[in-house]
Amino acid sequence: MVARTSIAVGALVRDGLVLLVHRHPSRRWYPDCWDLVGGHVESGELPHQAVSRECLEEVGVQVYDPVPIPMTISDPNLNMHAFLVTRWDGEPVNAAPDEHDDLRWFRPSDLVDLKLAHSGSLPSILHALQVATD
């Protein structure tokens, strides 16, 4: 049996918008598509620690109090840990240009037509946006 890869992602939400990063076309996995900020959970690391580290590494922000949210994806090799993030220090920038070639804030209505890394994650992202604005 193949070990599942643990991934931690954060839905950074501000003013009803969610931040997505565009994965560089040269990426081996899920190239040329939009995704939440995140990456691998390293050995000895908890998922909430991983999402905090990834947000700092990829978009240069220090996050506070990431809240677990359900996220369904279709890749059976991934163990996805998703978090809603509404508090952070700093302004997000592309701090990992080798991984991403763009980052942008999106309204919920913008998400439907995007090529997402995990198309099945759209309902979870929309739910996170709704929770954050309630």
C-alpha positions in Angstrom: 0.0 0.0 0.0 1.3 3.4 -0.9 1.6 5.9 1.9 -0.7 8.9 1.5 1.0 12.3 1.3 -0.3 14.8 3.9 -1.0 18.3 2.6 -2.0 21.3 4.6 -3.6 24.3 2.8 -5.0 27.6 4.0 -7.9 29.6 2.6 -6.9 33.1 3.4 -10.1 35.2 3.4 -10.4 38.9 3.7 -13.4 41.2 2.8 -15.3 38.3 1.2 -12.4 37.4 -1.1 -10.1 34.3 -1.0 -6.4 34.3 -1.9 -5.3 31.8 -4.4 -1.9 31.1 -5.9 -1.2 30.1 -9.5 1.0 27.0 -9.7 3.9 27.5 -12.1 3.5 25.7 -15.4 6.7 23.9 -14.8 5.5 22.3 -11.6 5.5 18.5 -11.6 2.2 18.1 -9.8 -0.8 20.1 -10.7 0.9 22.6 -13.0 -0.7 25.7 -14.4 -3.7 25.9 -12.1 -5.0 27.9 -9.1 -4.7 26.5 -5.6 -4.9 27.5 -2.0 -1.6 28.4 -0.2 0.0 25.3 1.3 2.1 22.2 0.9 3.5 19.1 2.5 3.2 18.4 6.2 6.8 17.6 7.2 7.8 14.7 9.5 7.0 15.6 13.1 4.9 18.6 12.1 1.2 18.9 12.8 -1.1 20.1 10.0 -1.8 23.5 11.6 1.9 24.0 12.0 2.5 23.1 8.4 -0.1 25.6 7.1 1.4 28.3 9.2 4.9 27.5 7.9 3.7 27.3 4.3 1.9 30.6 4.4 5.1 32.3 5.7 7.2 30.6 3.0 4.9 31.0 0.1 3.1 34.4 0.7 5.2 35.9 3.5 2.5 36.2 6.1 2.3 35.0 9.7 -1.1 33.4 10.3 -3.0 33.2 13.6 -5.6 30.7 14.7 -6.1 28.6 11.5 -9.5 26.9 11.8 -9.8 23.4 10.4 -12.4 23.1 7.6 -13.6 20.0 5.7 -12.2 19.6 2.2 -13.0 16.9 -0.2 -10.6 16.1 -3.1 -10.5 13.3 -5.6 -6.8 12.3 -5.3 -6.7 9.1 -3.2 -2.9 9.6 -2.6 -3.4 12.9 -0.7 -4.5 13.3 2.9 -5.8 16.9 2.8 -5.9 19.2 5.8 -7.6 22.5 5.0 -7.8 25.6 7.2 -9.7 28.8 7.2 -7.4 31.7 7.9 -8.9 35.2 8.7 -6.1 36.6 10.8 -2.5 37.2 9.8 0.3 39.8 9.9 1.7 41.2 6.6 0.5 41.7 3.1 0.5 38.5 1.0 3.2 38.5 -1.8 4.6 35.9 -4.0 7.5 34.8 -1.8 8.0 31.5 -3.8 8.3 32.5 -7.4 9.7 29.1 -8.3 6.5 27.5 -7.2 3.9 30.2 -8.2 3.8 32.7 -11.0 0.8 34.7 -9.7 -1.4 35.3 -6.7 -4.8 37.0 -6.7 -7.8 37.7 -4.5 -11.0 36.1 -5.9 -14.7 36.7 -5.3 -16.8 33.6 -4.9 -18.4 34.1 -8.3 -14.9 34.2 -9.9 -14.0 30.7 -8.7 -16.5 28.7 -10.9 -14.6 29.3 -14.1 -11.1 28.8 -12.7 -8.9 25.8 -13.4 -8.3 24.6 -9.8 -5.7 22.1 -8.7 -8.6 20.1 -7.1 -11.9 20.9 -8.8 -13.7 19.0 -6.0 -12.4 21.5 -3.5 -14.6 24.3 -4.9 -17.6 23.6 -2.5 -15.2 23.6 0.5 -13.6 26.9 -0.6 -17.0 28.5 -1.1 -18.1 27.2 2.3 -15.0 28.8 3.9 -15.8 32.1 2.3 -19.4 31.8 3.7 -18.2 30.9 7.2 -15.7 33.8 7.2 -18.4 36.4 6.2 -21.1 35.1 8.6 
